[in-house]
Protein backbone atom coordinates (compact mmCIF):
# COMPACT_ATOMS: atom_id res chain seq x y z
CA UNK A 1 0.00 0.00 0.00
CA UNK A 2 1.20 3.47 -0.91
CA UNK A 3 0.79 6.27 1.62
CA UNK A 4 -1.22 9.08 0.00
CA UNK A 5 1.63 11.53 0.68
CA UNK A 6 3.91 9.70 -1.76
CA UNK A 7 2.14 11.27 -4.75
CA UNK A 8 2.39 14.89 -5.82
CA UNK A 9 -0.95 16.59 -6.42
CA UNK A 10 -2.05 19.72 -8.27
CA UNK A 11 -5.30 21.08 -6.83
CA UNK A 12 -7.07 23.12 -9.48
CA UNK A 13 -9.95 25.54 -9.66
CA UNK A 14 -11.15 27.34 -12.76
CA UNK A 15 -13.64 30.16 -13.10
CA UNK A 16 -15.41 30.50 -16.43
CA UNK A 17 -17.01 33.11 -18.64
CA UNK A 18 -20.47 31.46 -18.70
CA UNK A 19 -20.29 30.73 -22.42
CA UNK A 20 -20.80 27.30 -23.98
CA UNK A 21 -18.32 25.78 -24.16
CA UNK A 22 -16.92 27.67 -21.17
CA UNK A 23 -13.64 29.52 -21.37
CA UNK A 24 -11.26 30.39 -18.56
CA UNK A 25 -11.27 33.78 -16.86
CA UNK A 26 -9.33 32.70 -13.75
CA UNK A 27 -7.25 29.66 -12.86
CA UNK A 28 -5.50 28.64 -9.65
CA UNK A 29 -3.27 25.64 -8.95
CA UNK A 30 -2.16 24.62 -5.46
CA UNK A 31 0.54 21.95 -5.12
CA UNK A 32 0.48 19.29 -2.44
CA UNK A 33 3.90 17.68 -2.03
CA UNK A 34 4.68 15.20 0.71
CA UNK A 35 1.25 15.86 2.20
CA UNK A 36 1.98 19.60 2.62
CA UNK A 37 -0.04 22.28 0.88
CA UNK A 38 2.20 24.65 -1.08
CA UNK A 39 1.82 28.19 -2.38
CA UNK A 40 -0.87 28.71 -5.00
CA UNK A 41 -0.24 29.97 -8.50
CA UNK A 42 -3.09 31.91 -10.07
CA UNK A 43 -3.80 33.74 -13.27
CA UNK A 44 -6.48 36.00 -14.63
CA UNK A 45 -7.13 35.08 -18.26
CA UNK A 46 -8.67 37.07 -21.08
CA UNK A 47 -11.27 34.76 -22.65
CA UNK A 48 -12.10 34.70 -26.36
CA UNK A 49 -15.75 35.52 -25.58
CA UNK A 50 -17.00 38.09 -23.04
CA UNK A 51 -17.98 37.10 -19.51
CA UNK A 52 -21.73 36.65 -19.17
CA UNK A 53 -23.55 38.58 -16.46
CA UNK A 54 -24.64 35.48 -14.53
CA UNK A 55 -21.01 34.31 -14.34
CA UNK A 56 -19.97 37.74 -13.02
CA UNK A 57 -22.65 37.40 -10.32
CA UNK A 58 -21.00 34.15 -9.19
CA UNK A 59 -17.29 34.99 -9.18
CA UNK A 60 -17.36 38.78 -9.38
CA UNK A 61 -15.13 39.05 -12.46
CA UNK A 62 -16.27 41.14 -15.41
CA UNK A 63 -14.86 41.42 -18.91
CA UNK A 64 -13.35 44.75 -17.82
CA UNK A 65 -11.43 42.96 -15.02
CA UNK A 66 -9.69 40.67 -17.51
CA UNK A 67 -9.40 43.08 -20.46
CA UNK A 68 -5.63 43.45 -19.93
CA UNK A 69 -5.01 39.89 -18.77
CA UNK A 70 -3.01 37.51 -20.96
CA UNK A 71 -4.76 34.97 -23.15
CA UNK A 72 -4.48 31.33 -22.17
CA UNK A 73 -1.82 30.71 -24.83
CA UNK A 74 0.49 33.12 -23.00
CA UNK A 75 0.16 31.36 -19.64
CA UNK A 76 -0.07 27.80 -20.98
CA UNK A 77 3.67 27.03 -20.39
CA UNK A 78 3.36 28.07 -16.72
CA UNK A 79 0.17 26.06 -16.34
CA UNK A 80 1.78 22.96 -17.86
CA UNK A 81 4.75 23.36 -15.50
CA UNK A 82 2.45 23.64 -12.46
CA UNK A 83 0.54 20.50 -13.54
CA UNK A 84 3.57 18.49 -14.72
CA UNK A 85 3.75 15.03 -13.20
CA UNK A 86 1.06 15.70 -10.60
CA UNK A 87 -2.21 13.93 -9.97
CA UNK A 88 -5.10 16.30 -10.70
CA UNK A 89 -7.44 17.23 -7.82
CA UNK A 90 -10.58 19.35 -8.01
CA UNK A 91 -14.09 19.64 -6.62
CA UNK A 92 -16.37 18.22 -9.33
CA UNK A 93 -13.17 17.50 -11.24
CA UNK A 94 -14.66 16.66 -14.63
CA UNK A 95 -15.50 20.35 -15.15
CA UNK A 96 -12.00 21.70 -14.39
CA UNK A 97 -10.14 18.81 -16.02
CA UNK A 98 -12.34 18.93 -19.11
CA UNK A 99 -11.82 22.64 -19.61
CA UNK A 100 -8.05 22.37 -19.17
CA UNK A 101 -7.87 19.33 -21.44
CA UNK A 102 -9.62 21.35 -24.14
CA UNK A 103 -7.30 24.35 -23.64
CA UNK A 104 -4.04 22.37 -23.38
CA UNK A 105 -4.92 19.80 -26.04
CA UNK A 106 -2.53 16.97 -26.77
CA UNK A 107 0.27 18.77 -24.90
CA UNK A 108 -1.28 17.64 -21.61
CA UNK A 109 -1.03 13.93 -20.90
CA UNK A 110 -4.09 12.56 -19.11
CA UNK A 111 -3.33 12.82 -15.40
CA UNK A 112 -4.75 10.67 -12.67
CA UNK A 113 -7.82 12.53 -11.38
CA UNK A 114 -9.09 12.72 -7.79
CA UNK A 115 -12.51 14.33 -7.41
CA UNK A 116 -13.06 15.75 -3.91
CA UNK A 117 -16.83 15.80 -4.45
CA UNK A 118 -16.93 12.04 -5.05
CA UNK A 119 -14.42 11.37 -2.27
CA UNK A 120 -16.35 13.51 0.23
CA UNK A 121 -19.59 11.69 -0.48
CA UNK A 122 -17.93 8.42 0.55
CA UNK A 123 -15.53 9.58 3.28
CA UNK A 124 -17.74 12.19 4.98
CA UNK A 125 -21.14 10.49 5.25
CA UNK A 126 -24.06 12.42 6.67
CA UNK A 127 -23.11 15.88 5.46
CA UNK A 128 -26.02 18.27 4.90
CA UNK A 129 -24.56 19.08 1.47
CA UNK A 130 -21.44 18.23 -0.50
CA UNK A 131 -21.17 21.62 -2.16
CA UNK A 132 -17.75 23.13 -1.60
CA UNK A 133 -19.06 26.06 0.45
CA UNK A 134 -20.95 23.75 2.79
CA UNK A 135 -17.95 21.46 3.29
CA UNK A 136 -15.70 24.47 3.92
CA UNK A 137 -18.08 25.70 6.62
CA UNK A 138 -18.66 22.34 8.30
CA UNK A 139 -14.93 21.48 8.38
CA UNK A 140 -13.64 25.03 9.09
CA UNK A 141 -11.44 24.89 6.00
CA UNK A 142 -11.27 28.67 5.48
CA UNK A 143 -9.76 29.35 8.89
CA UNK A 144 -6.45 31.21 8.64
CA UNK A 145 -6.53 31.75 4.88
CA UNK A 146 -4.64 34.79 3.58
CA UNK A 147 -6.63 38.00 3.71
CA UNK A 148 -8.41 39.09 0.55
CA UNK A 149 -9.39 35.63 -0.66
CA UNK A 150 -13.09 35.22 -1.33
CA UNK A 151 -15.32 32.26 -2.22
CA UNK A 152 -15.97 31.57 -5.90
CA UNK A 153 -12.62 33.04 -6.90
CA UNK A 154 -10.07 30.49 -8.09
CA UNK A 155 -7.32 31.10 -5.46
CA UNK A 156 -9.78 30.72 -2.56
CA UNK A 157 -11.56 27.71 -4.03
CA UNK A 158 -8.28 25.94 -4.91
CA UNK A 159 -6.86 26.48 -1.41
CA UNK A 160 -9.95 25.24 0.42
CA UNK A 161 -10.19 22.30 -1.99
CA UNK A 162 -6.56 21.46 -1.19
CA UNK A 163 -7.41 21.52 2.52
CA UNK A 164 -10.47 19.35 1.86
CA UNK A 165 -8.38 16.86 -0.12
CA UNK A 166 -5.88 16.55 2.75
CA UNK A 167 -8.75 15.81 5.17
CA UNK A 168 -10.13 13.19 2.80
CA UNK A 169 -6.75 11.64 1.99
CA UNK A 170 -5.92 11.38 5.70
CA UNK A 171 -9.13 9.40 6.16
CA UNK A 172 -8.39 7.14 3.20
CA UNK A 173 -4.68 6.84 4.15
CA UNK A 174 -3.50 5.22 0.92
CA UNK A 175 -3.49 6.03 -2.77
CA UNK A 176 -5.09 2.65 -3.40
CA UNK A 177 -7.98 3.46 -1.04
CA UNK A 178 -8.55 6.78 -2.82
CA UNK A 179 -8.56 5.00 -6.17
CA UNK A 180 -10.95 2.32 -4.89
CA UNK A 181 -13.39 4.96 -3.66
CA UNK A 182 -13.37 6.62 -7.07
CA UNK A 183 -13.50 3.31 -8.87
CA UNK A 184 -10.44 4.14 -10.95
CA UNK A 185 -8.40 1.13 -9.85
CA UNK A 186 -5.09 2.57 -10.97
CA UNK A 187 -3.21 4.70 -13.43
CA UNK A 188 -3.62 2.25 -16.33
CA UNK A 189 -7.27 3.23 -16.71
CA UNK A 190 -8.27 6.50 -18.36
CA UNK A 191 -9.13 9.28 -15.91
CA UNK A 192 -12.80 10.15 -15.39
CA UNK A 193 -12.75 13.49 -17.24
CA UNK A 194 -16.32 13.47 -18.50
matplotlib code that plots the C-alpha trace (Angstrom):
import matplotlib.pyplot as plt

x = [0.0, 1.2, 0.8, -1.2, 1.6, 3.9, 2.1, 2.4, -1.0, -2.1, -5.3, -7.1, -10.0, -11.2, -13.6, -15.4, -17.0, -20.5, -20.3, -20.8, -18.3, -16.9, -13.6, -11.3, -11.3, -9.3, -7.3, -5.5, -3.3, -2.2, 0.5, 0.5, 3.9, 4.7, 1.3, 2.0, 0.0, 2.2, 1.8, -0.9, -0.2, -3.1, -3.8, -6.5, -7.1, -8.7, -11.3, -12.1, -15.8, -17.0, -18.0, -21.7, -23.6, -24.6, -21.0, -20.0, -22.6, -21.0, -17.3, -17.4, -15.1, -16.3, -14.9, -13.3, -11.4, -9.7, -9.4, -5.6, -5.0, -3.0, -4.8, -4.5, -1.8, 0.5, 0.2, -0.1, 3.7, 3.4, 0.2, 1.8, 4.7, 2.4, 0.5, 3.6, 3.7, 1.1, -2.2, -5.1, -7.4, -10.6, -14.1, -16.4, -13.2, -14.7, -15.5, -12.0, -10.1, -12.3, -11.8, -8.0, -7.9, -9.6, -7.3, -4.0, -4.9, -2.5, 0.3, -1.3, -1.0, -4.1, -3.3, -4.8, -7.8, -9.1, -12.5, -13.1, -16.8, -16.9, -14.4, -16.3, -19.6, -17.9, -15.5, -17.7, -21.1, -24.1, -23.1, -26.0, -24.6, -21.4, -21.2, -17.7, -19.1, -21.0, -17.9, -15.7, -18.1, -18.7, -14.9, -13.6, -11.4, -11.3, -9.8, -6.5, -6.5, -4.6, -6.6, -8.4, -9.4, -13.1, -15.3, -16.0, -12.6, -10.1, -7.3, -9.8, -11.6, -8.3, -6.9, -9.9, -10.2, -6.6, -7.4, -10.5, -8.4, -5.9, -8.7, -10.1, -6.7, -5.9, -9.1, -8.4, -4.7, -3.5, -3.5, -5.1, -8.0, -8.5, -8.6, -10.9, -13.4, -13.4, -13.5, -10.4, -8.4, -5.1, -3.2, -3.6, -7.3, -8.3, -9.1, -12.8, -12.8, -16.3]
y = [0.0, 3.5, 6.3, 9.1, 11.5, 9.7, 11.3, 14.9, 16.6, 19.7, 21.1, 23.1, 25.5, 27.3, 30.2, 30.5, 33.1, 31.5, 30.7, 27.3, 25.8, 27.7, 29.5, 30.4, 33.8, 32.7, 29.7, 28.6, 25.6, 24.6, 22.0, 19.3, 17.7, 15.2, 15.9, 19.6, 22.3, 24.7, 28.2, 28.7, 30.0, 31.9, 33.7, 36.0, 35.1, 37.1, 34.8, 34.7, 35.5, 38.1, 37.1, 36.7, 38.6, 35.5, 34.3, 37.7, 37.4, 34.1, 35.0, 38.8, 39.0, 41.1, 41.4, 44.7, 43.0, 40.7, 43.1, 43.5, 39.9, 37.5, 35.0, 31.3, 30.7, 33.1, 31.4, 27.8, 27.0, 28.1, 26.1, 23.0, 23.4, 23.6, 20.5, 18.5, 15.0, 15.7, 13.9, 16.3, 17.2, 19.4, 19.6, 18.2, 17.5, 16.7, 20.4, 21.7, 18.8, 18.9, 22.6, 22.4, 19.3, 21.4, 24.4, 22.4, 19.8, 17.0, 18.8, 17.6, 13.9, 12.6, 12.8, 10.7, 12.5, 12.7, 14.3, 15.7, 15.8, 12.0, 11.4, 13.5, 11.7, 8.4, 9.6, 12.2, 10.5, 12.4, 15.9, 18.3, 19.1, 18.2, 21.6, 23.1, 26.1, 23.7, 21.5, 24.5, 25.7, 22.3, 21.5, 25.0, 24.9, 28.7, 29.3, 31.2, 31.7, 34.8, 38.0, 39.1, 35.6, 35.2, 32.3, 31.6, 33.0, 30.5, 31.1, 30.7, 27.7, 25.9, 26.5, 25.2, 22.3, 21.5, 21.5, 19.4, 16.9, 16.6, 15.8, 13.2, 11.6, 11.4, 9.4, 7.1, 6.8, 5.2, 6.0, 2.7, 3.5, 6.8, 5.0, 2.3, 5.0, 6.6, 3.3, 4.1, 1.1, 2.6, 4.7, 2.2, 3.2, 6.5, 9.3, 10.1, 13.5, 13.5]
z = [0.0, -0.9, 1.6, 0.0, 0.7, -1.8, -4.8, -5.8, -6.4, -8.3, -6.8, -9.5, -9.7, -12.8, -13.1, -16.4, -18.6, -18.7, -22.4, -24.0, -24.2, -21.2, -21.4, -18.6, -16.9, -13.8, -12.9, -9.6, -9.0, -5.5, -5.1, -2.4, -2.0, 0.7, 2.2, 2.6, 0.9, -1.1, -2.4, -5.0, -8.5, -10.1, -13.3, -14.6, -18.3, -21.1, -22.7, -26.4, -25.6, -23.0, -19.5, -19.2, -16.5, -14.5, -14.3, -13.0, -10.3, -9.2, -9.2, -9.4, -12.5, -15.4, -18.9, -17.8, -15.0, -17.5, -20.5, -19.9, -18.8, -21.0, -23.2, -22.2, -24.8, -23.0, -19.6, -21.0, -20.4, -16.7, -16.3, -17.9, -15.5, -12.5, -13.5, -14.7, -13.2, -10.6, -10.0, -10.7, -7.8, -8.0, -6.6, -9.3, -11.2, -14.6, -15.1, -14.4, -16.0, -19.1, -19.6, -19.2, -21.4, -24.1, -23.6, -23.4, -26.0, -26.8, -24.9, -21.6, -20.9, -19.1, -15.4, -12.7, -11.4, -7.8, -7.4, -3.9, -4.5, -5.0, -2.3, 0.2, -0.5, 0.6, 3.3, 5.0, 5.2, 6.7, 5.5, 4.9, 1.5, -0.5, -2.2, -1.6, 0.5, 2.8, 3.3, 3.9, 6.6, 8.3, 8.4, 9.1, 6.0, 5.5, 8.9, 8.6, 4.9, 3.6, 3.7, 0.5, -0.7, -1.3, -2.2, -5.9, -6.9, -8.1, -5.5, -2.6, -4.0, -4.9, -1.4, 0.4, -2.0, -1.2, 2.5, 1.9, -0.1, 2.7, 5.2, 2.8, 2.0, 5.7, 6.2, 3.2, 4.1, 0.9, -2.8, -3.4, -1.0, -2.8, -6.2, -4.9, -3.7, -7.1, -8.9, -11.0, -9.9, -11.0, -13.4, -16.3, -16.7, -18.4, -15.9, -15.4, -17.2, -18.5]

ax = plt.figure().add_subplot(projection="3d")
ax.plot(x, y, z, "-o")
ax.set_aspect("equal")
plt.show()
